[in-house]
């Protein structure tokens, strides 16, 4: 029977999941057992320490099986929004604006 680990947000990194499930004593040990091929993700050996684990993924290590449970949708990386200042929106004749809107040269 699988150990069910509930988390409030997903994804979670593989080495952190091993720590949360108390299958290793620390993050360093988790990283070692992953890179040496002792950890399986959904039946396949996994070598990436920071592999993203999602809802219902099954991780196997040392005879134990862990299933990740999360009812929240995966969080997507957010793109940085560019700041738009008043000076960059107003067009002036004969002016050059450098990327980033920080330097302005008027001719």
C-alpha positions in Angstrom: 0.0 0.0 0.0 1.3 3.5 -0.9 2.0 6.2 1.6 -0.1 9.2 0.6 1.5 12.6 1.1 -0.8 15.5 0.9 0.6 18.9 -0.1 -1.0 22.3 -0.4 0.5 23.2 -3.8 2.2 21.4 -6.6 4.6 20.6 -8.1 7.1 19.6 -5.4 10.7 18.6 -6.1 11.5 14.9 -5.8 14.2 15.3 -3.1 11.8 17.4 -0.9 9.2 14.7 -1.2 11.6 12.1 0.1 12.3 14.3 3.1 8.6 15.0 3.8 7.9 11.3 3.7 10.7 10.7 6.2 12.4 8.1 3.9 15.7 9.9 4.2 17.4 11.8 7.0 18.0 15.0 5.0 18.2 16.7 1.7 21.8 15.7 1.1 21.0 12.0 1.5 17.9 12.4 -0.7 20.0 13.9 -3.5 22.5 11.1 -3.3 20.0 8.2 -3.5 18.3 9.9 -6.4 21.5 10.4 -8.5 22.6 6.8 -7.8 19.3 5.5 -9.3 17.6 4.1 -6.2 14.4 6.2 -6.7 11.7 5.3 -9.2 9.1 7.7 -10.6 6.0 6.0 -12.0 8.0 2.8 -12.5 11.0 4.3 -14.2 14.4 5.2 -12.5 14.7 8.9 -11.9 18.0 10.7 -11.7 16.9 14.3 -11.5 17.1 15.6 -7.9 14.7 18.5 -8.6 12.3 16.6 -10.8 8.8 18.1 -10.5 6.3 15.7 -8.9 2.6 16.2 -9.5 -0.7 14.9 -8.2 -1.0 11.1 -8.3 2.6 10.5 -9.3 4.0 7.4 -7.6 7.6 7.5 -6.2 9.3 4.2 -5.1 12.3 4.0 -2.8 13.7 1.4 -0.4 10.6 -0.8 -0.7 8.2 2.1 0.1 5.8 3.6 -2.4 4.7 7.3 -2.1 1.7 8.8 -3.9 1.4 12.6 -4.0 -2.1 14.0 -3.3 -2.9 17.6 -4.1 -6.3 19.0 -5.1 -5.0 22.3 -6.2 -4.1 22.9 -9.9 -0.3 23.1 -10.7 1.2 26.5 -10.4 2.7 27.8 -13.6 5.8 30.0 -13.7 4.7 33.7 -14.0 6.3 36.0 -16.5 7.7 39.3 -15.3 5.7 42.3 -16.4 7.5 45.2 -17.9 7.0 48.5 -16.1 5.7 51.2 -18.3 6.5 54.8 -17.2 4.9 58.0 -18.4 8.1 59.0 -20.2 8.3 55.8 -22.2 4.7 56.1 -23.4 4.9 59.7 -24.6 6.8 60.0 -27.9 9.0 63.0 -28.4 10.5 63.9 -31.7 14.2 63.2 -32.2 14.7 61.1 -29.1 16.3 57.7 -28.6 15.2 55.5 -25.8 17.5 52.7 -24.4 16.0 49.3 -23.5 14.5 49.2 -20.0 13.3 52.8 -20.2 16.0 54.0 -17.9 18.1 56.3 -20.1 16.7 58.8 -22.5 18.8 60.9 -25.0 17.2 63.8 -26.7 18.7 65.2 -29.9 
